[in-house]
């Protein structure tokens, strides 16, 4: 046993006895746990495990303030926990992030939770174990998402539940939360696997159906969450989600935003089946793609109209303006000759 492990096991035993039995505690130990810890790169696995245990106990000490624990030791425990987090201990990073979230310090909470998922000293299995909880608590996964069959399996099941809910009017307990969670778990389309893209396509169809069922078979909350989840998939660049979200927004009277998502879908390099049919439906709703400026051709008539306008300007304008307009016309004619 190394000296580091021995020392931190001693601190852990002292903290545990104090928390459990109310035994006397030398409060200087609280600050010393942060000050004496070496950087995580300098210790072995057993040292890390001992220090991680102390990090958990420091969190318990911080929370003891609510139960009458002295304010100074609680504050010292938070300082030491942050020190351990800054020295690279993943358990401390995670615990400190949650404490910051409880204290409404969202910026610092996000920063340390991000560090936790990027920490190479934390096991992948532990990150997977934490990911579901973190996703629910923070609303996103901080870039950590193990590409596992579990996620796809749950997403497929959520699709089935959506369709069942639509067809038979069933209410599935917890479905709104699962809908939102799976919309967040699916990666951006550029990084998604072919299986995930297929799941997202089916998911988009079901979300559209649910979003349009407000005050019918589906309760308002489910319809609202389905629409929000559809928007998340659209922002992740899944083309069918973009088209369906555009249609949803159009029906809600949000024409400009609907146009934005339609144009995004038209320019989307990712293909999917029946794209023209969906575009045809949108045209019937009065929503058509905006022609890109780069695709607009300048015809001869437009050039002649431009020449007429600028001749008038030349007759009436200043010498400086005449020179500028003449140069513009030369460039316009040159571009037109190249197109021919």
Secondary structure, DSSP 8 states (H G I E B T S, - for coil): --HHHHHHHHHHHHHHHHHHH-----THHHHHHHHS---GGGS-HHHHHHHHHHHHHHHHHHHGGGGT--HHHHHHHHHHHHHHHHTT-HHHHHHHHHHHHHTT-HHHHHHHHHHHHH-TTS-HHHHHHHHHHHHHHHSS-TT-----HHHHHHHHHHHHHHHHHHHH----TTHHHHHHHHHHHS--TTT--HHHHHHHHHHHHHHHHHHTTBTTTB-HHHHHHHHHHHHHHHHTT-HHHHHHHHHHHHHTT-HHHHHHHHHHHHH-S---TTHHHHHHHHHHTT------GGG----HHHHHHHHHHHHHHHHHS-HHHHHHHHHHHHHHHHHHHHH-
